[in-house]
Amino acid sequence: MAIFSKKTKEEVKTETAVETKKIAKGPVGGHAMRSVLSRPHASEKAYGLHSNNTYVFYVSKDANKTLVKEEVSRRYNVHVVRVNMLTDHGKVKHYRGRPTKAKVAKKAMVTLKKGDKIEIV
C-alpha cells in the first residue's frame, strides 16, 4: 500500500491543464452580465464639455477607467483617448429633524478622439 503515488510528467501536465481551464473566467470585475454605464449626465456643464469632445456618464460604483473605456468604445463605436473618474459623495441634509445623506454617485468624463461624436438624446 503506497501512500504517495508517483505520477508521470504527462499526467501532471494534463491535471494542470484541466485546473487552468476551470480558473478562466469572463471580463475583469465580473461585469459580463451588466453594463458599467448607467446613463449620460445631463447638465449645462456636461453639455458645454461636448465642444471639447468630452462626455460625462454615470457609472457603477465598482467601475474603473479601463472598464469604462472598453464599454464606451464598444457601445458607441468610438475611440476613447482619456477617462477621468470622480466620485460625488452625497450631501448631508435634514429631513424632519433627522440627518439624511444623498446617494453616492460615480461619474466618468470620457474624452474622445478628434472627429468622433456620441449622439446623446
C-alpha positions in Angstrom: 0.0 0.0 0.0 1.6 3.2 -1.2 0.8 6.4 0.4 2.4 8.5 -2.2 1.9 7.5 -5.8 4.4 8.6 -8.5 2.9 10.4 -11.4 4.4 10.7 -14.8 5.1 14.1 -16.3 2.3 13.7 -18.8 -0.3 13.1 -16.1 0.9 16.2 -14.2 0.6 18.3 -17.4 -3.0 17.1 -18.1 -4.0 17.8 -14.5 -2.7 21.4 -14.5 -4.3 22.0 -17.9 -7.7 20.9 -16.5 -7.2 23.1 -13.5 -6.3 26.2 -15.5 -9.4 25.7 -17.7 -11.6 25.9 -14.6 -10.0 29.1 -13.4 -10.5 31.0 -16.7 -13.5 33.4 -16.3 -15.1 36.3 -18.1 -14.1 40.0 -18.0 -12.3 41.5 -15.1 -14.6 42.8 -12.3 -17.5 40.4 -13.2 -19.3 42.8 -15.4 -20.1 40.2 -18.1 -23.9 40.3 -17.4 -24.5 44.0 -16.7 -23.3 47.3 -18.1 -20.8 49.6 -16.4 -22.5 52.7 -17.8 -25.8 53.8 -16.1 -26.8 56.9 -18.1 -25.4 60.1 -19.5 -25.1 63.0 -17.1 -27.4 65.8 -18.3 -26.4 69.3 -17.1 -25.3 72.6 -18.6 -21.7 71.9 -17.7 -21.8 68.4 -19.2 -23.3 69.8 -22.4 -20.6 72.5 -22.5 -17.9 69.8 -22.5 -19.3 68.3 -25.7 -17.4 71.0 -27.6 -14.1 69.6 -26.2 -15.2 66.1 -27.2 -15.7 65.1 -23.6 -18.8 63.3 -22.4 -20.0 62.6 -18.9 -21.6 59.4 -17.8 -22.9 58.0 -14.5 -21.2 54.6 -13.9 -21.4 51.8 -11.3 -19.6 52.3 -8.1 -17.2 49.4 -8.7 -16.3 50.6 -12.3 -12.7 51.6 -13.2 -11.2 53.6 -16.0 -10.4 50.5 -18.1 -13.9 49.1 -17.9 -15.4 52.4 -18.8 -13.1 52.9 -21.8 -13.9 49.4 -23.1 -17.7 49.9 -22.6 -17.9 53.3 -24.3 -15.7 52.3 -27.3 -17.8 49.1 -27.7 -21.2 50.6 -27.3 -20.8 53.8 -29.3 -18.1 52.6 -31.8 -15.7 55.5 -31.0 -12.0 55.8 -30.0 -11.5 56.8 -26.3 -8.4 58.9 -25.6 -8.8 59.5 -21.9 -11.1 58.7 -19.0 -11.3 60.8 -15.8 -13.3 59.4 -12.8 -14.9 61.3 -10.0 -17.0 60.3 -7.0 -19.8 62.6 -5.9 -20.3 62.0 -2.2 -23.8 62.8 -1.1 -24.5 65.9 0.9 -25.9 65.6 4.4 -29.3 67.2 4.7 -32.0 67.2 7.3 -35.4 65.7 6.9 -37.9 66.1 9.8 -35.0 67.0 12.1 -33.0 63.9 11.2 -29.8 64.0 9.2 -30.0 62.1 5.9 -27.4 61.6 3.2 -27.9 61.7 -0.6 -26.7 58.7 -2.6 -23.1 58.4 -3.7 -22.7 58.8 -7.4 -19.7 58.0 -9.5 -19.1 59.8 -12.8 -16.8 59.2 -15.7 -15.6 62.0 -18.0 -14.7 60.4 -21.3 -12.6 62.3 -23.9 -12.9 61.0 -27.4 -10.6 61.2 -30.4 -10.9 64.3 -32.5 -13.7 63.8 -35.1 -15.6 61.2 -33.0 -19.0 62.0 -31.6 -21.7 60.4 -29.5 -25.3 61.2 -30.2 -27.0 61.7 -26.8 -30.7 62.5 -26.9 
